[in-house]
Amino acid sequence: MTDPYDPSPNPPVKESVAASRIGEAAEEVKQQAKVVVDQAVSKAKEVYDKGRDIAGQRATQARSAIEERPYASVGLVFLAGLVVGHLLSARSPKVIYLRDRGGPLPR
């Protein structure tokens, strides 16, 4: 039985067909998105593993260089600390405020 006050001109059968088509399309998009995400995750794992291997190699090289020349390593770290400290302190303005204490100005 149809409602005479229902403003929709389409019968309920057509609405259910359209809804099922929309559901099928949504499921297809969902499957495609899952494939893309799986590929992205796989690629990210490959890049992470490669980066981890390279970082391990560099750490081994650094460790052997420090063991071969410990004093040069300490000097290099000290120099790097000075450079970083200078760069960080150069960002803050060096402003000195002078306050008049009420006495005569020096000549």
PDB file as gemmi writes it, atoms N, CA and C in Angstrom:
CRYST1    1.000    1.000    1.000  90.00  90.00  90.00 P 1                      
ATOM      1  N   MET A   1       0.841  -1.172   0.000  1.00  0.00           N  
ATOM      2  CA  MET A   1       0.000   0.000   0.000  1.00  0.00           C  
ATOM      3  C   MET A   1       0.881   1.228   0.000  1.00  0.00           C  
ATOM      4  N   THR A   2       0.605   2.129  -0.910  1.00  0.00           N  
ATOM      5  CA  THR A   2       1.414   3.337  -0.993  1.00  0.00           C  
ATOM      6  C   THR A   2       0.734   4.461  -0.239  1.00  0.00           C  
ATOM      7  N   ASP A   3       1.589   5.319   0.274  1.00  0.00           N  
ATOM      8  CA  ASP A   3       1.107   6.469   1.033  1.00  0.00           C  
ATOM      9  C   ASP A   3       0.785   7.594   0.057  1.00  0.00           C  
ATOM     10  N   PRO A   4      -0.445   8.120   0.040  1.00  0.00           N  
ATOM     11  CA  PRO A   4      -0.769   9.190  -0.910  1.00  0.00           C  
ATOM     12  C   PRO A   4      -0.046  10.496  -0.587  1.00  0.00           C  
ATOM     13  N   TYR A   5       0.492  10.610   0.637  1.00  0.00           N  
ATOM     14  CA  TYR A   5       1.171  11.838   1.037  1.00  0.00           C  
ATOM     15  C   TYR A   5       2.690  11.736   0.868  1.00  0.00           C  
ATOM     16  N   ASP A   6       3.170  10.604   0.353  1.00  0.00           N  
ATOM     17  CA  ASP A   6       4.602  10.408   0.140  1.00  0.00           C  
ATOM     18  C   ASP A   6       5.026  11.214  -1.088  1.00  0.00           C  
ATOM     19  N   PRO A   7       5.946  12.162  -0.927  1.00  0.00           N  
ATOM     20  CA  PRO A   7       6.317  13.021  -2.060  1.00  0.00           C  
ATOM     21  C   PRO A   7       7.255  12.326  -3.049  1.00  0.00           C  
ATOM     22  N   SER A   8       7.811  11.171  -2.726  1.00  0.00           N  
ATOM     23  CA  SER A   8       8.745  10.511  -3.645  1.00  0.00           C  
ATOM     24  C   SER A   8       7.978   9.873  -4.798  1.00  0.00           C  
ATOM     25  N   PRO A   9       8.363  10.155  -6.046  1.00  0.00           N  
ATOM     26  CA  PRO A   9       7.637   9.587  -7.196  1.00  0.00           C  
ATOM     27  C   PRO A   9       8.057   8.154  -7.487  1.00  0.00           C  
ATOM     28  N   ASN A  10       9.156   7.677  -6.937  1.00  0.00           N  
ATOM     29  CA  ASN A  10       9.658   6.332  -7.243  1.00  0.00           C  
ATOM     30  C   ASN A  10       9.061   5.315  -6.285  1.00  0.00           C  
ATOM     31  N   PRO A  11       8.726   4.169  -6.802  1.00  0.00           N  
ATOM     32  CA  PRO A  11       8.238   3.109  -5.916  1.00  0.00           C  
ATOM     33  C   PRO A  11       9.396   2.545  -5.097  1.00  0.00           C  
ATOM     34  N   PRO A  12       9.139   1.890  -3.986  1.00  0.00           N  
ATOM     35  CA  PRO A  12      10.188   1.365  -3.112  1.00  0.00           C  
ATOM     36  C   PRO A  12      11.095   0.357  -3.791  1.00  0.00           C  
ATOM     37  N   VAL A  13      10.647  -0.341  -4.806  1.00  0.00           N  
ATOM     38  CA  VAL A  13      11.473  -1.344  -5.472  1.00  0.00           C  
ATOM     39  C   VAL A  13      12.665  -0.677  -6.140  1.00  0.00           C  
ATOM     40  N   LYS A  14      12.467   0.418  -6.816  1.00  0.00           N  
ATOM     41  CA  LYS A  14      13.561   1.116  -7.488  1.00  0.00           C  
ATOM     42  C   LYS A  14      14.561   1.664  -6.472  1.00  0.00           C  
ATOM     43  N   GLU A  15      14.065   2.101  -5.338  1.00  0.00           N  
ATOM     44  CA  GLU A  15      14.974   2.619  -4.317  1.00  0.00           C  
ATOM     45  C   GLU A  15      15.874   1.512  -3.793  1.00  0.00           C  
ATOM     46  N   SER A  16      15.352   0.315  -3.621  1.00  0.00           N  
ATOM     47  CA  SER A  16      16.171  -0.774  -3.108  1.00  0.00           C  
ATOM     48  C   SER A  16      17.202  -1.214  -4.148  1.00  0.00           C  
ATOM     49  N   VAL A  17      16.865  -1.132  -5.450  1.00  0.00           N  
ATOM     50  CA  VAL A  17      17.829  -1.468  -6.502  1.00  0.00           C  
ATOM     51  C   VAL A  17      18.946  -0.440  -6.510  1.00  0.00           C  
ATOM     52  N   ALA A  18      18.586   0.830  -6.398  1.00  0.00           N  
ATOM     53  CA  ALA A  18      19.602   1.879  -6.379  1.00  0.00           C  
ATOM     54  C   ALA A  18      20.481   1.748  -5.142  1.00  0.00           C  
ATOM     55  N   ALA A  19      19.870   1.422  -4.019  1.00  0.00           N  
ATOM     56  CA  ALA A  19      20.646   1.262  -2.783  1.00  0.00           C  
ATOM     57  C   ALA A  19      21.608   0.096  -2.895  1.00  0.00           C  
ATOM     58  N   SER A  20      21.184  -0.995  -3.537  1.00  0.00           N  
ATOM     59  CA  SER A  20      22.080  -2.139  -3.684  1.00  0.00           C  
ATOM     60  C   SER A  20      23.229  -1.811  -4.630  1.00  0.00           C  
ATOM     61  N   ARG A  21      22.954  -1.026  -5.682  1.00  0.00           N  
ATOM     62  CA  ARG A  21      24.023  -0.614  -6.596  1.00  0.00           C  
ATOM     63  C   ARG A  21      25.026   0.293  -5.882  1.00  0.00           C  
ATOM     64  N   ILE A  22      24.522   1.175  -5.059  1.00  0.00           N  
ATOM     65  CA  ILE A  22      25.410   2.052  -4.286  1.00  0.00           C  
ATOM     66  C   ILE A  22      26.246   1.226  -3.318  1.00  0.00           C  
ATOM     67  N   GLY A  23      25.627   0.248  -2.703  1.00  0.00           N  
ATOM     68  CA  GLY A  23      26.361  -0.629  -1.785  1.00  0.00           C  
ATOM     69  C   GLY A  23      27.452  -1.416  -2.492  1.00  0.00           C  
ATOM     70  N   GLU A  24      27.133  -1.910  -3.715  1.00  0.00           N  
ATOM     71  CA  GLU A  24      28.139  -2.645  -4.492  1.00  0.00           C  
ATOM     72  C   GLU A  24      29.299  -1.728  -4.880  1.00  0.00           C  
ATOM     73  N   ALA A  25      28.962  -0.514  -5.304  1.00  0.00           N  
ATOM     74  CA  ALA A  25      30.016   0.437  -5.676  1.00  0.00           C  
ATOM     75  C   ALA A  25      30.880   0.795  -4.468  1.00  0.00           C  
ATOM     76  N   ALA A  26      30.258   0.954  -3.320  1.00  0.00           N  
ATOM     77  CA  ALA A  26      31.011   1.265  -2.107  1.00  0.00           C  
ATOM     78  C   ALA A  26      31.933   0.110  -1.729  1.00  0.00           C  
ATOM     79  N   GLU A  27      31.466  -1.099  -1.889  1.00  0.00           N  
ATOM     80  CA  GLU A  27      32.290  -2.276  -1.588  1.00  0.00           C  
ATOM     81  C   GLU A  27      33.475  -2.363  -2.539  1.00  0.00           C  
ATOM     82  N   GLU A  28      33.253  -2.045  -3.816  1.00  0.00           N  
ATOM     83  CA  GLU A  28      34.351  -2.058  -4.787  1.00  0.00           C  
ATOM     84  C   GLU A  28      35.394  -0.999  -4.450  1.00  0.00           C  
ATOM     85  N   VAL A  29      34.941   0.193  -4.098  1.00  0.00           N  
ATOM     86  CA  VAL A  29      35.870   1.252  -3.706  1.00  0.00           C  
ATOM     87  C   VAL A  29      36.640   0.845  -2.447  1.00  0.00           C  
ATOM     88  N   LYS A  30      35.954   0.191  -1.534  1.00  0.00           N  
ATOM     89  CA  LYS A  30      36.599  -0.275  -0.304  1.00  0.00           C  
ATOM     90  C   LYS A  30      37.709  -1.273  -0.619  1.00  0.00           C  
ATOM     91  N   GLN A  31      37.446  -2.206  -1.525  1.00  0.00           N  
ATOM     92  CA  GLN A  31      38.448  -3.207  -1.910  1.00  0.00           C  
ATOM     93  C   GLN A  31      39.634  -2.546  -2.601  1.00  0.00           C  
ATOM     94  N   GLN A  32      39.366  -1.592  -3.482  1.00  0.00           N  
ATOM     95  CA  GLN A  32      40.452  -0.884  -4.160  1.00  0.00           C  
ATOM     96  C   GLN A  32      41.302  -0.111  -3.166  1.00  0.00           C  
ATOM     97  N   ALA A  33      40.663   0.536  -2.209  1.00  0.00           N  
ATOM     98  CA  ALA A  33      41.398   1.284  -1.189  1.00  0.00           C  
ATOM     99  C   ALA A  33      42.247   0.348  -0.343  1.00  0.00           C  
ATOM    100  N   LYS A  34      41.726  -0.836  -0.035  1.00  0.00           N  
ATOM    101  CA  LYS A  34      42.490  -1.810   0.751  1.00  0.00           C  
ATOM    102  C   LYS A  34      43.741  -2.245   0.008  1.00  0.00           C  
ATOM    103  N   VAL A  35      43.626  -2.452  -1.302  1.00  0.00           N  
ATOM    104  CA  VAL A  35      44.790  -2.842  -2.109  1.00  0.00           C  
ATOM    105  C   VAL A  35      45.835  -1.730  -2.096  1.00  0.00           C  
ATOM    106  N   VAL A  36      45.400  -0.495  -2.268  1.00  0.00           N  
ATOM    107  CA  VAL A  36      46.330   0.638  -2.273  1.00  0.00           C  
ATOM    108  C   VAL A  36      47.010   0.783  -0.919  1.00  0.00           C  
ATOM    109  N   VAL A  37      46.272   0.651   0.145  1.00  0.00           N  
ATOM    110  CA  VAL A  37      46.848   0.777   1.491  1.00  0.00           C  
ATOM    111  C   VAL A  37      47.833  -0.350   1.751  1.00  0.00           C  
ATOM    112  N   ASP A  38      47.496  -1.568   1.339  1.00  0.00           N  
ATOM    113  CA  ASP A  38      48.420  -2.692   1.526  1.00  0.00           C  
ATOM    114  C   ASP A  38      49.722  -2.470   0.762  1.00  0.00           C  
ATOM    115  N   GLN A  39      49.631  -1.932  -0.450  1.00  0.00           N  
ATOM    116  CA  GLN A  39      50.838  -1.638  -1.220  1.00  0.00           C  
ATOM    117  C   GLN A  39      51.669  -0.557  -0.537  1.00  0.00           C  
ATOM    118  N   ALA A  40      51.008   0.478  -0.015  1.00  0.00           N  
ATOM    119  CA  ALA A  40      51.729   1.559   0.662  1.00  0.00           C  
ATOM    120  C   ALA A  40      52.416   1.051   1.929  1.00  0.00           C  
ATOM    121  N   VAL A  41      51.752   0.195   2.668  1.00  0.00           N  
ATOM    122  CA  VAL A  41      52.349  -0.357   3.886  1.00  0.00           C  
ATOM    123  C   VAL A  41      53.553  -1.224   3.540  1.00  0.00           C  
ATOM    124  N   SER A  42      53.442  -2.005   2.494  1.00  0.00           N  
ATOM    125  CA  SER A  42      54.552  -2.853   2.067  1.00  0.00           C  
ATOM    126  C   SER A  42      55.757  -2.005   1.662  1.00  0.00           C  
ATOM    127  N   LYS A  43      55.518  -0.954   0.899  1.00  0.00           N  
ATOM    128  CA  LYS A  43      56.599  -0.062   0.471  1.00  0.00           C  
ATOM    129  C   LYS A  43      57.221   0.634   1.674  1.00  0.00           C  
ATOM    130  N   ALA A  44      56.406   1.070   2.629  1.00  0.00           N  
ATOM    131  CA  ALA A  44      56.926   1.732   3.823  1.00  0.00           C  
ATOM    132  C   ALA A  44      57.806   0.782   4.638  1.00  0.00           C  
ATOM    133  N   LYS A  45      57.407  -0.476   4.730  1.00  0.00           N  
ATOM    134  CA  LYS A  45      58.224  -1.456   5.453  1.00  0.00           C  
ATOM    135  C   LYS A  45      59.569  -1.662   4.764  1.00  0.00           C  
ATOM    136  N   GLU A  46      59.561  -1.714   3.427  1.00  0.00           N  
ATOM    137  CA  GLU A  46      60.808  -1.870   2.684  1.00  0.00           C  
ATOM    138  C   GLU A  46      61.743  -0.685   2.930  1.00  0.00           C  
ATOM    139  N   VAL A  47      61.203   0.523   2.859  1.00  0.00           N  
ATOM    140  CA  VAL A  47      62.012   1.723   3.065  1.00  0.00           C  
ATOM    141  C   VAL A  47      62.542   1.767   4.501  1.00  0.00           C  
ATOM    142  N   TYR A  48      61.711   1.400   5.462  1.00  0.00           N  
ATOM    143  CA  TYR A  48      62.136   1.381   6.856  1.00  0.00           C  
ATOM    144  C   TYR A  48      63.264   0.376   7.071  1.00  0.00           C  
ATOM    145  N   ASP A  49      63.123  -0.819   6.516  1.00  0.00           N  
ATOM    146  CA  ASP A  49      64.162  -1.837   6.669  1.00  0.00           C  
ATOM    147  C   ASP A  49      65.478  -1.392   6.045  1.00  0.00           C  
ATOM    148  N   LYS A  50      65.391  -0.784   4.865  1.00  0.00           N  
ATOM    149  CA  LYS A  50      66.607  -0.293   4.209  1.00  0.00           C  
ATOM    150  C   LYS A  50      67.255   0.812   5.043  1.00  0.00           C  
ATOM    151  N   GLY A  51      66.463   1.737   5.553  1.00  0.00           N  
ATOM    152  CA  GLY A  51      66.995   2.810   6.395  1.00  0.00           C  
ATOM    153  C   GLY A  51      67.607   2.274   7.680  1.00  0.00           C  
ATOM    154  N   ARG A  52      66.989   1.267   8.272  1.00  0.00           N  
ATOM    155  CA  ARG A  52      67.518   0.665   9.495  1.00  0.00           C  
ATOM    156  C   ARG A  52      68.861   0.002   9.228  1.00  0.00           C  
ATOM    157  N   ASP A  53      68.986  -0.678   8.086  1.00  0.00           N  
ATOM    158  CA  ASP A  53      70.249  -1.315   7.735  1.00  0.00           C  
ATOM    159  C   ASP A  53      71.362  -0.284   7.522  1.00  0.00           C  
ATOM    160  N   ILE A  54      71.047   0.791   6.817  1.00  0.00           N  
ATOM    161  CA  ILE A  54      72.039   1.839   6.568  1.00  0.00           C  
ATOM    162  C   ILE A  54      72.438   2.500   7.877  1.00  0.00           C  
ATOM    163  N   ALA A  55      71.477   2.772   8.754  1.00  0.00           N  
ATOM    164  CA  ALA A  55      71.787   3.390  10.046  1.00  0.00           C  
ATOM    165  C   ALA A  55      72.679   2.478  10.882  1.00  0.00           C  
ATOM    166  N   GLY A  56      72.442   1.171  10.837  1.00  0.00           N  
ATOM    167  CA  GLY A  56      73.290   0.230  11.565  1.00  0.00           C  
ATOM    168  C   GLY A  56      74.714   0.227  11.037  1.00  0.00           C  
ATOM    169  N   GLN A  57      74.856   0.298   9.711  1.00  0.00           N  
ATOM    170  CA  GLN A  57      76.191   0.365   9.117  1.00  0.00           C  
ATOM    171  C   GLN A  57      76.915   1.641   9.537  1.00  0.00           C  
ATOM    172  N   ARG A  58      76.216   2.766   9.502  1.00  0.00           N  
ATOM    173  CA  ARG A  58      76.838   4.048   9.882  1.00  0.00           C  
ATOM    174  C   ARG A  58      77.209   4.050  11.365  1.00  0.00           C  
ATOM    175  N   ALA A  59      76.399   3.443  12.197  1.00  0.00           N  
ATOM    176  CA  ALA A  59      76.714   3.377  13.626  1.00  0.00           C  
ATOM    177  C   ALA A  59      77.966   2.535  13.857  1.00  0.00           C  
ATOM    178  N   THR A  60      78.107   1.452  13.122  1.00  0.00           N  
ATOM    179  CA  THR A  60      79.304   0.618  13.241  1.00  0.00           C  
ATOM    180  C   THR A  60      80.534   1.383  12.782  1.00  0.00           C  
ATOM    181  N   GLN A  61      80.416   2.130  11.692  1.00  0.00           N  
ATOM    182  CA  GLN A  61      81.537   2.938  11.212  1.00  0.00           C  
ATOM    183  C   GLN A  61      81.907   4.010  12.225  1.00  0.00           C  
ATOM    184  N   ALA A  62      80.911   4.669  12.804  1.00  0.00           N  
ATOM    185  CA  ALA A  62      81.184   5.711  13.794  1.00  0.00           C  
ATOM    186  C   ALA A  62      81.840   5.120  15.032  1.00  0.00           C  
ATOM    187  N   ARG A  63      81.377   3.973  15.465  1.00  0.00           N  
ATOM    188  CA  ARG A  63      81.949   3.326  16.639  1.00  0.00           C  
ATOM    189  C   ARG A  63      83.422   2.984  16.408  1.00  0.00           C  
ATOM    190  N   SER A  64      83.741   2.464  15.229  1.00  0.00           N  
ATOM    191  CA  SER A  64      85.138   2.116  14.956  1.00  0.00           C  
ATOM    192  C   SER A  64      86.005   3.367  14.840  1.00  0.00           C  
ATOM    193  N   ALA A  65      85.467   4.459  14.266  1.00  0.00           N  
ATOM    194  CA  ALA A  65      86.237   5.705  14.170  1.00  0.00           C  
ATOM    195  C   ALA A  65      86.495   6.289  15.556  1.00  0.00           C  
ATOM    196  N   ILE A  66      85.534   6.200  16.452  1.00  0.00           N  
ATOM    197  CA  ILE A  66      85.713   6.709  17.816  1.00  0.00           C  
ATOM    198  C   ILE A  66      86.744   5.870  18.554  1.00  0.00           C  
ATOM    199  N   GLU A  67      86.727   4.569  18.359  1.00  0.00           N  
ATOM    200  CA  GLU A  67      87.694   3.703  19.023  1.00  0.00           C  
ATOM    201  C   GLU A  67      89.106   3.927  18.497  1.00  0.00           C  
ATOM    202  N   GLU A  68      89.237   4.252  17.194  1.00  0.00           N  
ATOM    203  CA  GLU A  68      90.557   4.485  16.613  1.00  0.00           C  
ATOM    204  C   GLU A  68      91.149   5.821  17.057  1.00  0.00           C  
ATOM    205  N   ARG A  69      90.325   6.860  17.137  1.00  0.00           N  
ATOM    206  CA  ARG A  69      90.809   8.209  17.486  1.00  0.00           C  
ATOM    207  C   ARG A  69      89.896   8.830  18.542  1.00  0.00           C  
ATOM    208  N   PRO A  70      90.045   8.428  19.804  1.00  0.00           N  
ATOM    209  CA  PRO A  70      89.123   8.937  20.821  1.00  0.00           C  
ATOM    210  C   PRO A  70      89.294  10.432  21.104  1.00  0.00           C  
ATOM    211  N   TYR A  71      90.534  10.935  21.105  1.00  0.00           N  
ATOM    212  CA  TYR A  71      90.739  12.354  21.413  1.00  0.00           C  
ATOM    213  C   TYR A  71      90.228  13.247  20.293  1.00  0.00           C  
ATOM    214  N   ALA A  72      90.404  12.833  19.071  1.00  0.00           N  
ATOM    215  CA  ALA A  72      89.863  13.607  17.954  1.00  0.00           C  
ATOM    216  C   ALA A  72      88.335  13.609  18.004  1.00  0.00           C  
ATOM    217  N   SER A  73      87.752  12.508  18.430  1.00  0.00           N  
ATOM    218  CA  SER A  73      86.293  12.437  18.540  1.00  0.00           C  
ATOM    219  C   SER A  73      85.776  13.387  19.599  1.00  0.00           C  
ATOM    220  N   VAL A  74      86.468  13.424  20.747  1.00  0.00           N  
ATOM    221  CA  VAL A  74      86.053  14.338  21.815  1.00  0.00           C  
ATOM    222  C   VAL A  74      86.184  15.781  21.342  1.00  0.00           C  
ATOM    223  N   GLY A  75      87.290  16.090  20.653  1.00  0.00           N  
ATOM    224  CA  GLY A  75      87.486  17.450  20.137  1.00  0.00           C  
ATOM    225  C   GLY A  75      86.425  17.833  19.123  1.00  0.00           C  
ATOM    226  N   LEU A  76      86.069  16.909  18.282  1.00  0.00           N  
ATOM    227  CA  LEU A  76      85.044  17.183  17.277  1.00  0.00           C  
ATOM    228  C   LEU A  76      83.682  17.427  17.923  1.00  0.00           C  
ATOM    229  N   VAL A  77      83.350  16.646  18.922  1.00  0.00           N  
ATOM    230  CA  VAL A  77      82.076  16.830  19.621  1.00  0.00           C  
ATOM    231  C   VAL A  77      82.074  18.172  20.365  1.00  0.00           C  
ATOM    232  N   PHE A  78      83.208  18.530  20.969  1.00  0.00           N  
ATOM    233  CA  PHE A  78      83.311  19.813  21.663  1.00  0.00           C  
ATOM    234  C   PHE A  78      83.105  20.969  20.684  1.00  0.00           C  
ATOM    235  N   LEU A  79      83.775  20.890  19.528  1.00  0.00           N  
ATOM    236  CA  LEU A  79      83.640  21.931  18.517  1.00  0.00           C  
ATOM    237  C   LEU A  79      82.200  22.014  18.007  1.00  0.00           C  
ATOM    238  N   ALA A  80      81.572  20.882  17.785  1.00  0.00           N  
ATOM    239  CA  ALA A  80      80.178  20.883  17.335  1.00  0.00           C  
ATOM    240  C   ALA A  80      79.270  21.518  18.388  1.00  0.00           C  
ATOM    241  N   GLY A  81      79.548  21.250  19.661  1.00  0.00           N  
ATOM    242  CA  GLY A  81      78.768  21.870  20.733  1.00  0.00           C  
ATOM    243  C   GLY A  81      78.921  23.376  20.759  1.00  0.00           C  
ATOM    244  N   LEU A  82      80.153  23.857  20.525  1.00  0.00           N  
ATOM    245  CA  LEU A  82      80.363  25.305  20.473  1.00  0.00           C  
ATOM    246  C   LEU A  82      79.590  25.940  19.317  1.00  0.00           C  
ATOM    247  N   VAL A  83      79.633  25.303  18.167  1.00  0.00           N  
ATOM    248  CA  VAL A  83      78.931  25.851  17.002  1.00  0.00           C  
ATOM    249  C   VAL A  83      77.418  25.871  17.248  1.00  0.00           C  
ATOM    250  N   VAL A  84      76.879  24.788  17.752  1.00  0.00           N  
ATOM    251  CA  VAL A  84      75.434  24.743  18.017  1.00  0.00           C  
ATOM    252  C   VAL A  84      75.056  25.762  19.087  1.00  0.00           C  
ATOM    253  N   GLY A  85      75.864  25.874  20.130  1.00  0.00           N  
ATOM    254  CA  GLY A  85      75.588  26.864  21.174  1.00  0.00           C  
ATOM    255  C   GLY A  85      75.617  28.281  20.638  1.00  0.00           C  
ATOM    256  N   HIS A  86      76.583  28.572  19.768  1.00  0.00           N  
ATOM    257  CA  HIS A  86      76.659  29.911  19.177  1.00  0.00           C  
ATOM    258  C   HIS A  86      75.441  30.192  18.295  1.00  0.00           C  
ATOM    259  N   LEU A  87      75.051  29.205  17.503  1.00  0.00           N  
ATOM    260  CA  LEU A  87      73.890  29.406  16.631  1.00  0.00           C  
ATOM    261  C   LEU A  87      72.608  29.609  17.436  1.00  0.00           C  
ATOM    262  N   LEU A  88      72.456  28.876  18.513  1.00  0.00           N  
ATOM    263  CA  LEU A  88      71.249  29.026  19.333  1.00  0.00           C  
ATOM    264  C   LEU A  88      71.247  30.343  20.088  1.00  0.00           C  
ATOM    265  N   SER A  89      72.402  30.791  20.547  1.00  0.00           N  
ATOM    266  CA  SER A  89      72.437  32.049  21.299  1.00  0.00           C  
ATOM    267  C   SER A  89      72.313  33.250  20.380  1.00  0.00           C  
ATOM    268  N   ALA A  90      72.632  33.107  19.107  1.00  0.00           N  
ATOM    269  CA  ALA A  90      72.527  34.217  18.171  1.00  0.00           C  
ATOM    270  C   ALA A  90      71.072  34.547  17.847  1.00  0.00           C  
ATOM    271  N   ARG A  91      70.168  33.666  18.139  1.00  0.00           N  
ATOM    272  CA  ARG A  91      68.759  33.917  17.839  1.00  0.00           C  
ATOM    273  C   ARG A  91      68.111  34.868  18.844  1.00  0.00           C  
ATOM    274  N   SER A  92      68.571  34.847  20.067  1.00  0.00           N  
ATOM    275  CA  SER A  92      67.959  35.729  21.060  1.00  0.00           C  
ATOM    276  C   SER A  92      68.624  37.101  20.989  1.00  0.00           C  
ATOM    277  N   PRO A  93      67.840  38.155  21.040  1.00  0.00           N  
ATOM    278  CA  PRO A  93      68.433  39.494  20.940  1.00  0.00           C  
ATOM    279  C   PRO A  93      69.224  39.838  22.192  1.00  0.00           C  
ATOM    280  N   LYS A  94      70.311  40.536  21.985  1.00  0.00           N  
ATOM    281  CA  LYS A  94      71.153  40.981  23.098  1.00  0.00           C  
ATOM    282  C   LYS A  94      70.812  42.445  23.384  1.00  0.00           C  
ATOM    283  N   VAL A  95      69.898  42.666  24.293  1.00  0.00           N  
ATOM    284  CA  VAL A  95      69.452  44.009  24.631  1.00  0.00           C  
ATOM    285  C   VAL A  95      69.810  44.271  26.086  1.00  0.00           C  
ATOM    286  N   ILE A  96      70.448  45.408  26.307  1.00  0.00           N  
ATOM    287  CA  ILE A  96      70.790  45.811  27.670  1.00  0.00           C  
ATOM    288  C   ILE A  96      70.041  47.108  27.942  1.00  0.00           C  
ATOM    289  N   TYR A  97      69.226  47.095  28.959  1.00  0.00           N  
ATOM    290  CA  TYR A  97      68.482  48.281  29.335  1.00  0.00           C  
ATOM    291  C   TYR A  97      69.243  49.005  30.436  1.00  0.00           C  
ATOM    292  N   LEU A  98      69.468  50.317  30.233  1.00  0.00           N  
ATOM    293  CA  LEU A  98      70.151  51.124  31.232  1.00  0.00           C  
ATOM    294  C   LEU A  98      69.103  51.946  31.969  1.00  0.00           C  
ATOM    295  N   ARG A  99      69.287  52.049  33.254  1.00  0.00           N  
ATOM    296  CA  ARG A  99      68.345  52.758  34.070  1.00  0.00           C  
ATOM    297  C   ARG A  99      69.044  53.970  34.674  1.00  0.00           C  
ATOM    298  N   ASP A 100      68.387  55.105  34.606  1.00  0.00           N  
ATOM    299  CA  ASP A 100      68.954  56.339  35.176  1.00  0.00           C  
ATOM    300  C   ASP A 100      68.764  56.283  36.681  1.00  0.00           C  
ATOM    301  N   ARG A 101      69.844  56.452  37.424  1.00  0.00           N  
ATOM    302  CA  ARG A 101      69.763  56.387  38.884  1.00  0.00           C  
ATOM    303  C   ARG A 101      69.641  57.789  39.497  1.00  0.00           C  
ATOM    304  N   GLY A 102      69.522  58.774  38.652  1.00  0.00           N  
ATOM    305  CA  GLY A 102      69.314  60.119  39.181  1.00  0.00           C  
ATOM    306  C   GLY A 102      70.584  60.933  39.343  1.00  0.00           C  
ATOM    307  N   GLY A 103      71.727  60.384  39.127  1.00  0.00           N  
ATOM    308  CA  GLY A 103      72.982  61.118  39.279  1.00  0.00           C  
ATOM    309  C   GLY A 103      73.389  61.760  37.975  1.00  0.00           C  
ATOM    310  N   PRO A 104      74.487  62.487  38.018  1.00  0.00           N  
ATOM    311  CA  PRO A 104      74.958  63.139  36.801  1.00  0.00           C  
ATOM    312  C   PRO A 104      75.513  62.103  35.821  1.00  0.00           C  
ATOM    313  N   LEU A 105      75.385  62.441  34.571  1.00  0.00           N  
ATOM    314  CA  LEU A 105      75.887  61.544  33.524  1.00  0.00           C  
ATOM    315  C   LEU A 105      77.409  61.611  33.469  1.00  0.00           C  
ATOM    316  N   PRO A 106      78.092  60.493  33.300  1.00  0.00           N  
ATOM    317  CA  PRO A 106      79.547  60.542  33.185  1.00  0.00           C  
ATOM    318  C   PRO A 106      79.970  61.162  31.873  1.00  0.00           C  
ATOM    319  N   ARG A 107      81.115  61.888  31.919  1.00  0.00           N  
ATOM    320  CA  ARG A 107      81.603  62.523  30.696  1.00  0.00           C  
ATOM    321  C   ARG A 107      82.726  61.769  30.133  1.00  0.00           C  
TER     322      ARG A 107                                                      
END                                                                             
